[in-house]
Amino acid sequence: MARQPADKSSSSKNDDSALIRELALLLDETSLTEIEIERAGLRVRVARNISVTASMPANFMPAAPAAAAQPAAVTDMAMHPGVVPSPMVGTVYWAPEPGAKPFIEVGTKVSAGQTLVIIEAMKTMNQIPSPRAGTVTQILVEDGQPVEFGEPLVIIE
């Protein structure tokens, strides 16, 4: 059965709703926590609420008494007051291009808004700015490493 839109804005709203539903279904099918798409000037981001459940990765679960030291260390880093968490799912890069000097190193003094890393998501390079001024004391991700939403990237003190 063919759908006849009442007007162009009604058709656009229906198309937008269908796109959002399709992206939400894709999140469920792939176990992603966030997806973003830009098409014809329309940018849509769908993200699920992150809550502690049995289906979440181990580094989001509270440390159990019998847990190994490594997952506890990841959880501790996520609670550090100077942590900069990943704002999206993607792949982290330390430099603007392969072979270039990294944006930051341990000991680098950064200012608020300065680029720390790039996260590639949906074939888009997203510069991740420093939320505050300080000194980079730890880099918690490897160059080219996939990251999840909320995963600790660096510590700035």
Salt bridges, closest charged atoms under 4 A:
ASP15 OD1 - ARG3 NH2 3.56
ASP28 OD1 - ARG48 NH1 3.43
GLU34 OE1 - ARG45 NH2 3.10
GLU36 OE2 - ARG43 NE 2.26
GLU157 OE2 - HIS80 NE2 2.96
